[in-house]
Amino acid sequence: MEQISMQKRLLLAALLSIVFFIVYDFFMPKRVPLEQNQTTMSQTIDQNKAPNTNQNAPKANENLASNETIATIKGQSYEAKIDKLGRISKFYLTEEKYKTEDGDKIELVSQNPLPLEIRFNDSALNSDAFKVAYESDASDVDASSEAKTIKLTQNLNGLTVTKNVKFYPNGRYEVEVNLSKNVDYFMTPGFRPNIAIDSYTVHGAMLRNIDDSLNIIEDGDAKEVKNYTNTTIAAASDRYYTTLFYSFDKPFETVVDKDANKNPILFVKASENLKLGGYIGPKEHKILSSMDERLNDVIEYGWFTFIAKPMFAFLNFLYNYIGNWGWAIVVLTLVIRIVLFPLTYKGMLSMNKLKELAPKVKELQVKYKDDKQKLQVHMMELYKKHGANPMGGCLPILLQIPVFFAIYRVLLNAIELKGAPWILWIHDLSVMDPYFVLPILMGLTMFLQQKLTPTTFTDPMQEKVMKFLPLIFTFFFVTFPAGLTLYWFVNNVCSVVQQVFVNKLFEKHKKSAEVKA
C-alpha cells in the first residue's frame, strides 16, 4: 500500500475513533432506572443476607416503622435524618446550586441499604436487629458551625449496640460502633447516590488499598461476594456524588456484596468496636482535600488519570486566580495549545509539504500503476528528496489524543462546574448550552479548520466523510456540558489561528525557495 494512502487512512482512523467513542456513549447508556434500583435493593433487604457467609439469615421483617425519623442533623450545606434502625435514611444537599430544576433539594440516600445499617452474621441476632428500634440522645442537632455528636443505642437480645456519630459542617462524619460483646457484623456506607447517572462515567464502587492501588467495581460487574482486606477507602459513587467510609490509620476489611442487577454493595466487616470516617456529598476536590488528599481518588478519570489529575489541579489553580470556571477553561486550553505547539507545528508543516508533492505523487501512481514495488521505491525517494514525512501529519494528532481525552474526563467529572456561570447565556457549565451557540460555533470553527488544512485526498469517498465530520461533531456536542464544548471551541479557534500562521509561513518559504532557484 502506498505511503501517502497509509497516511490518509491513519488520519481518518484517528478522527473516526473519536466519533466512535461519542457514538458508542450516546447509543449505549448504562443507566438503570431509579424505580428498578429501589425494587432490587428492597429485595436485598428482604433476603437479608449477611455478606461473606454461607448461610442466609431470616428475612428482616421490618415490623417497626423504620422510615420514622428519630433525629435530624443540620449541617452547613446539608440536612440528614436518622431512622429507627439507626441509619441515615435521608440526606439532602441544601445549597442552591444542588437543587433540581423544580427547586427541590437533592436527596442522596433514598435507596437501600442505607448508610450506617448494620447486619449480623448470627441469623437470630440479625432478625432482631431489624425489629428493635434505636434510641437517640438528641432529636435535633445543629452542626452548621461546629461538629456535634449524636448517640444511638439499640438493645438486642444479649447485645447492646452503640453508635456515636460525630457530624461535621461539610458532610463529613465519624462513626464509632461499640458492642457489649464481640460478634461478627457488617456496616455499610450505603448504596451509591442515584442523582447523576449517565453513559459517560463509571458508577459503582471504588476501594483504595493500603498500597495505594485501586479496585473499581462498576455497576453490573459484581458477580460474586468478595472480600478485600487492608482497605483504606470504600466508596460508592455516581458521576458527581459519593457515600463512603475511610480509615488511613487503621485499614479495614471490605465485603462487596451484589444486588439482583449485580450492582456492588459495600460493607465493612468487623467483630469488635469499630471507628471509621465517613462522608456523604459531592465529589468536590476542595471538600475531599480538606478531609484528606487521598480521598480525591474517589473522582474517576478512567484510563488517563495520570494526565487528568495534574490537569485538574492546574485548572483549579487558574480558577483561584481568575474566579470564573469558564475563563479558567479558556486559559487552560490556550496553555495546552502553547505547550503542544511544536508538535502541532510539525504536523501542519508536514501536511503542507505533502500537499505540494501531491501532483508528483499522482504522476508516479499513474506511471507505476502496474508495479506497486517500484511505486513504493520512487515515492520514498521523492519524500526523502523534499524532506517530507508521510507519517508527519498523523503522528502529532495521535500523540495529542491522550491529552484531549484527559481534559474531556476532567471537564465531564468536575462537579465544580455545576451551577458555575461563564458569560451571558451560559449560567451552568455542567449542563448543555441552552441555545446551542457553543456547539454551532464549535462546528463552524471545525469546518473552517478543515478548509484551511492542506489535504491530499484522491479518494472522493474519504473526502466526503471528512467533510461531514464537523456536522457529526456538532450533532453529538449539542447534549454535552457547556464547559466541555467551550474547551473544544477554543481549541478549534487555536487550530485555525495556528493553521493560518503555518500556511503563510510555508508560502513565504516556498516563494523564497523559488527566488533562489
C-alpha positions in Angstrom: 0.0 0.0 0.0 1.5 3.4 -0.9 2.7 5.5 1.9 0.5 8.5 1.1 -2.6 6.3 1.3 -1.5 4.9 4.6 -1.1 8.5 5.9 -4.6 9.3 4.9 -6.0 6.2 6.4 -4.3 6.8 9.8 -5.5 10.4 9.9 -9.0 9.3 9.1 -8.9 6.5 11.6 -7.8 8.9 14.3 -10.7 11.2 13.7 -13.3 8.5 13.3 -12.1 6.8 16.5 -13.1 9.9 18.4 -16.5 9.8 16.7 -16.8 6.2 17.6 -16.4 6.8 21.3 -19.0 9.6 21.2 -21.5 7.4 19.2 -20.9 4.5 21.5 -21.5 6.5 24.6 -24.6 8.1 23.1 -26.3 4.9 22.0 -25.1 2.5 24.7 -26.3 4.1 28.0 -25.8 2.2 31.3 -28.5 4.0 33.2 -30.6 1.8 35.5 -34.0 3.4 36.2 -34.4 4.6 39.8 -37.6 2.5 40.2 -35.7 -0.6 39.3 -32.9 0.1 41.7 -35.4 0.6 44.5 -37.0 -2.7 43.8 -33.9 -4.7 43.6 -32.4 -3.1 46.7 -35.6 -3.8 48.6 -35.2 -7.4 47.6 -31.7 -7.4 49.1 -33.1 -6.2 52.4 -35.9 -8.8 52.3 -33.4 -11.5 51.6 -31.4 -10.1 54.5 -28.2 -11.9 53.5 -25.2 -11.1 55.7 -22.3 -10.7 53.4 -19.5 -13.3 53.4 -21.4 -16.0 55.0 -22.6 -19.4 53.7 -26.0 -19.1 55.4 -28.9 -16.7 54.8 -30.2 -15.0 57.8 -34.0 -14.9 58.3 -35.9 -12.2 56.5 -35.8 -8.8 58.0 -39.5 -8.3 58.6 -39.3 -4.6 59.4 -42.3 -4.6 61.8 -41.4 -1.2 63.2 -41.9 1.9 61.1 -38.2 2.1 60.1 -38.7 5.2 58.0 -39.8 7.1 61.1 -37.3 9.8 61.9 -35.8 9.9 65.4 -33.2 12.6 64.8 -32.5 15.4 62.4 -29.0 16.9 61.8 -28.5 20.2 60.0 -25.0 21.0 58.6 -23.7 23.9 56.7 -24.9 22.6 53.4 -26.9 19.5 54.2 -29.7 18.0 56.3 -29.6 14.4 57.5 -32.3 12.3 59.1 -31.8 9.2 61.3 -34.5 6.5 61.3 -35.5 3.9 64.0 -33.0 1.4 62.6 -30.1 3.8 63.3 -29.5 4.5 59.6 -29.1 7.8 57.8 -32.4 7.5 56.0 -32.4 10.9 54.3 -29.5 13.2 53.3 -30.4 16.4 51.5 -28.0 19.0 49.9 -29.3 22.4 50.8 -27.1 24.6 48.7 -28.9 26.4 45.8 -26.7 25.0 43.1 -27.6 21.4 44.0 -31.3 21.9 43.8 -33.3 20.4 40.9 -34.9 22.4 38.1 -38.1 22.3 40.2 -36.3 23.9 43.2 -36.3 20.7 45.2 -33.4 19.6 47.4 -31.3 16.8 46.1 -31.7 13.6 48.1 -28.5 11.4 48.1 -29.5 8.3 50.1 -33.0 7.3 49.1 -32.2 3.7 48.4 -31.5 0.6 50.5 -29.2 -0.3 52.1 -28.9 3.0 53.8 -25.7 4.4 55.4 -24.8 3.0 58.9 -27.1 0.0 58.5 -25.7 -3.0 60.5 -26.2 -6.6 59.7 -25.1 -9.5 61.9 -23.7 -12.9 61.0 -25.9 -14.6 63.6 -29.3 -15.1 61.9 -31.3 -14.7 65.1 -29.4 -11.5 66.1 -29.8 -10.2 62.6 -33.5 -10.7 62.6 -33.8 -9.0 66.0 -31.7 -6.0 64.7 -34.4 -5.2 62.1 -37.2 -5.3 64.7 -35.8 -3.4 67.7 -35.7 0.4 67.4 -32.7 2.6 68.3 -32.9 5.3 70.8 -31.3 8.7 70.3 -29.9 11.1 72.9 -31.0 14.0 70.7 -33.8 14.7 68.3 -32.3 17.9 66.7 -28.6 18.5 66.1 -27.2 21.7 64.7 -23.8 21.0 63.2 -23.8 24.0 60.8 -20.9 25.8 62.6 -19.1 23.1 64.6 -19.1 19.3 64.9 -21.7 17.7 67.0 -22.1 14.2 68.3 -25.3 12.1 68.5 -25.5 8.8 70.4 -27.7 6.0 69.0 -28.4 2.9 71.2 -30.0 -0.4 70.3 -30.7 -3.1 73.0 -30.9 -6.5 71.4 -31.2 -9.9 73.0 -27.9 -10.2 74.9 -26.2 -7.4 72.9 -26.2 -3.6 73.2 -25.1 -1.7 70.1 -24.0 1.9 70.5 -23.2 4.3 67.5 -21.6 7.6 68.4 -21.8 9.7 65.2 -20.0 13.0 65.0 -21.3 15.2 62.2 -19.2 18.0 60.8 -20.5 21.1 58.9 -19.3 19.9 55.4 -21.0 16.4 55.2 -18.1 14.6 56.8 -18.8 12.4 59.9 -17.1 10.0 62.2 -18.9 6.9 63.4 -17.8 4.8 66.4 -19.5 1.4 66.9 -19.3 -0.1 70.4 -20.6 -3.5 71.2 -21.3 -5.0 74.7 -19.6 -8.2 73.4 -17.7 -9.2 70.3 -19.8 -10.6 67.4 -19.4 -10.6 63.6 -21.2 -7.8 62.0 -21.2 -5.7 58.8 -21.8 -2.0 58.4 -22.5 -0.2 55.1 -21.8 3.3 53.8 -25.0 2.9 51.8 -25.8 2.2 48.1 -24.4 4.7 45.7 -26.3 8.0 45.1 -28.6 7.9 42.1 -28.6 11.5 41.0 -26.0 12.0 38.2 -26.4 8.8 36.2 -25.3 8.9 32.5 -23.5 6.8 29.9 -20.2 8.7 30.1 -18.8 7.9 33.5 -18.3 4.9 35.8 -20.9 4.2 38.5 -20.4 1.7 41.3 -17.8 1.2 43.9 -14.2 2.1 44.4 -11.8 0.6 47.0 -8.5 2.1 47.8 -6.0 -0.3 49.3 -3.1 0.2 51.8 -0.6 0.1 48.9 -2.4 2.9 47.1 -3.8 0.6 44.4 -7.5 0.9 43.5 -10.2 -1.7 42.9 -13.1 -0.5 40.7 -16.3 -2.5 40.6 -18.7 -1.0 38.1 -22.5 -1.4 38.2 -23.3 -4.8 36.7 -19.9 -6.2 37.4 -20.4 -7.5 40.9 -20.7 -11.2 40.0 -19.9 -12.7 43.4 -19.5 -11.7 47.1 -15.8 -10.8 47.5 -13.6 -9.8 50.4 -10.9 -7.1 50.3 -8.5 -6.8 53.2 -6.4 -3.7 54.1 -8.9 -1.2 52.6 -8.5 2.5 53.4 -11.4 3.9 51.4 -14.7 2.2 50.4 -16.8 4.5 48.3 -20.0 4.1 46.3 -20.5 6.8 43.7 -22.3 8.1 40.7 -20.8 10.8 38.4 -20.9 13.7 40.9 -21.8 12.3 44.3 -20.5 9.7 46.8 -21.1 8.0 50.1 -18.0 6.4 51.7 -16.1 5.1 54.7 -12.4 5.7 55.2 -9.6 5.0 57.7 -6.0 5.5 56.8 -4.5 4.8 60.3 -6.3 1.5 60.7 -7.2 -0.2 57.4 -10.4 -2.3 57.4 -11.9 -5.3 55.7 -14.4 -4.6 53.0 -17.0 -7.1 51.6 -18.5 -6.3 48.2 -22.0 -7.8 48.0 -24.3 -7.6 45.0 -28.0 -6.8 44.3 -30.2 -8.6 41.7 -28.6 -6.5 38.9 -25.1 -7.3 40.0 -24.5 -3.7 41.3 -21.9 -3.6 44.1 -23.0 -3.0 47.7 -20.2 -2.2 50.2 -20.0 -3.5 53.8 -17.2 -3.1 56.3 -16.7 -6.3 58.2 -15.8 -6.3 62.0 -16.2 -8.3 65.1 -15.3 -5.7 67.8 -15.5 -2.0 68.3 -15.0 0.0 65.1 -14.2 3.6 64.3 -14.4 5.0 60.7 -14.5 8.3 58.9 -17.5 8.8 56.6 -18.7 11.3 54.0 -21.8 11.8 52.0 -21.9 14.6 49.4 -20.5 15.9 46.2 -17.1 14.7 44.9 -15.7 18.2 45.2 -11.9 18.5 45.4 -11.9 21.3 48.0 -14.1 19.3 50.4 -12.4 15.9 49.9 -8.9 17.5 50.2 -9.9 19.2 53.5 -10.6 15.8 54.9 -7.6 14.0 53.3 -5.9 14.5 50.0 -6.1 10.7 49.3 -9.9 10.9 49.2 -9.6 12.6 45.7 -9.1 9.1 44.4 -12.9 8.8 44.5 -13.1 11.1 41.5 -12.9 8.8 38.4 -11.0 9.9 35.3 -10.6 6.5 33.6 -7.5 5.4 31.6 -5.9 8.9 31.5 -6.0 9.6 35.2 -2.2 10.2 35.3 -2.7 13.1 32.9 -6.2 14.2 34.1 -5.3 14.7 37.8 -2.5 17.3 37.3 -4.6 18.9 34.6 -7.5 19.5 37.0 -5.0 20.7 39.6 -3.8 23.3 37.1 -7.4 24.2 36.2 -8.2 24.7 39.8 -5.1 26.8 40.2 -6.3 29.1 37.3 -9.8 29.3 38.8 -8.4 30.5 42.2 -6.8 33.4 40.4 -9.4 34.2 37.7 -12.5 33.5 39.8 -14.5 32.1 36.8 -14.5 28.5 35.7 -15.4 29.4 32.1 -12.4 31.7 31.7 -10.2 29.2 33.5 -11.1 26.6 30.9 -10.3 29.1 28.1 -6.8 29.9 29.7 -6.2 26.2 30.2 -6.9 25.5 26.6 -4.6 28.2 25.5 -1.8 26.9 27.7 -2.2 23.4 26.4 -2.1 24.6 22.8 1.1 26.6 23.5 2.7 23.5 25.1 1.7 21.3 22.2 2.5 23.9 19.5 5.9 22.4 18.5 4.2 19.1 17.9 1.2 20.7 16.1 3.5 22.9 14.0 5.5 19.8 12.7 2.2 18.1 11.8 0.9 21.2 9.9 4.2 21.7 8.2 4.2 18.1 7.1 0.7 18.3 5.7 1.7 21.4 3.6 4.7 19.5 2.2 2.6 16.5 1.3 0.0 18.7 -0.5 2.8 20.3 -2.5 4.1 16.9 -3.6 0.6 15.6 -4.4 0.8 16.3 -8.2 4.2 14.5 -8.4 2.8 11.6 -6.3 -0.1 11.3 -8.7 2.3 11.2 -11.7 4.1 8.3 -10.0 0.9 6.5 -9.3 -0.1 6.7 -13.0 3.4 5.8 -14.2 3.8 2.8 -11.9 0.2 1.7 -11.5 1.1 -1.8 -12.5 4.2 -2.1 -10.3 3.5 -1.4 -6.7 7.0 -2.2 -5.6 8.6 0.4 -7.9 5.9 2.9 -6.9 6.9 2.5 -3.2 10.6 3.0 -4.0 10.1 6.1 -6.1 7.7 7.6 -3.6 10.1 7.1 -0.8 12.9 8.8 -2.9 10.5 11.7 -3.6 9.7 12.2 0.1 13.4 11.9 1.1 14.5 14.4 -1.6 12.0 17.0 -0.4 12.2 16.3 3.3 8.6 15.2 3.6 7.4 12.6 6.1 4.1 10.8 5.1 3.5 10.0 8.8 4.3 13.5 9.9 0.8 14.8 9.7 -0.7 11.8 11.5 1.6 11.1 14.4 1.2 14.5 16.1 -2.5 14.1 16.1 -2.3 10.6 17.6 0.1 11.8 20.3 -2.3 14.5 21.3 -5.3 12.2 21.7 -4.5 11.2 25.3 -4.3 14.9 26.3 -7.7 15.6 24.6 -9.3 12.6 26.3 -7.9 13.6 29.7 -9.3 17.1 29.5 -12.6 15.5 28.3 -12.7 13.4 31.5 -11.8 16.3 33.7 -14.5 18.6 32.4 -17.1 15.8 32.4 -16.4 14.8 36.0 -15.8 18.1 37.7 -18.8 18.9 39.9 -17.2 22.3 40.5 -18.7 23.3 37.1 -22.2 22.6 38.4 -24.0 25.9 38.7 -20.9 27.7 37.6 -21.6 30.5 35.1 -19.3 31.7 32.3 -20.8 34.7 30.4 -24.1 36.0 29.1 -26.3 32.9 28.4 -24.1 30.3 30.0 -25.3 30.0 33.6 -24.2 26.4 34.3 -21.1 24.9 32.7 -22.1 21.4 33.7 -25.2 21.3 31.5 -25.7 21.7 27.8 -25.8 25.1 26.1 -29.5 26.0 26.2 -29.3 27.9 22.9 -26.8 25.6 21.1 -24.5 28.6 20.5 -21.3 26.8 21.6 -21.9 23.6 19.6 -22.7 25.5 16.5 -19.6 27.7 16.9 -17.5 24.6 17.5 -18.8 23.0 14.3 -18.2 26.2 12.3 -14.6 26.5 13.5 -14.0 22.8 12.8 -15.3 23.4 9.3 -13.1 26.4 8.8 -10.1 24.4 10.1 -10.8 21.7 7.5 -10.9 24.3 4.7 -7.5 25.7 5.8 -5.8 22.4 6.4 -3.9 21.1 3.3 -5.3 17.7 2.2 -4.0 15.1 -0.3 -7.2 13.0 -0.7 -7.5 11.2 -4.0 -10.5 9.1 -2.8 -13.8 11.0 -3.2 -15.5 8.9 -0.5 -12.8 9.7 2.1 -13.1 13.4 1.2 -16.9 13.3 1.7 -16.5 11.6 5.1 -14.1 14.2 6.3 -16.4 17.0 5.1 -19.2 15.6 7.3 -17.1 15.4 10.4 -17.9 19.0 11.6 -21.7 18.2 11.3 -21.3 14.9 13.1 -19.3 16.5 15.9 -21.8 19.4 16.2 -24.7 16.9 16.5 -23.1 15.0 19.4 -21.8 18.0 21.2 -25.3 19.5 21.4 -26.0 17.5 24.6 -22.5 17.7 26.1 -21.8 20.0 29.1 -21.2 23.6 28.1 -17.7 23.6 29.8 -16.6 20.7 27.6 -18.0 22.3 24.4 -16.3 25.6 25.4 -12.9 23.7 25.5 -13.4 22.2 22.1 -14.5 25.5 20.6 -11.5 27.4 22.0 -9.2 24.5 20.9 -10.6 24.8 17.3 -10.1 28.6 17.3 -6.4 28.0 18.3 -6.1 25.4 15.5 -7.5 27.8 12.9 -5.1 30.6 14.0 -2.1 28.2 14.0 -3.1 26.8 10.6 -3.3 30.3 9.1 0.1 31.1 10.6 1.7 27.9 9.3 0.2 28.3 5.8 1.5 31.8 5.5 4.9 30.8 6.8 5.1 27.8 4.4 4.0 30.1 1.5 6.7 32.6 2.4 9.4 29.8 2.4 8.1 28.5 -0.8 8.4 31.8 -2.6 11.8 32.3 -1.1 13.0 29.0 -2.4 11.6 29.8 -5.9 13.5 33.1 -6.0 16.7 31.3 -5.0 16.1 28.7 -7.7 
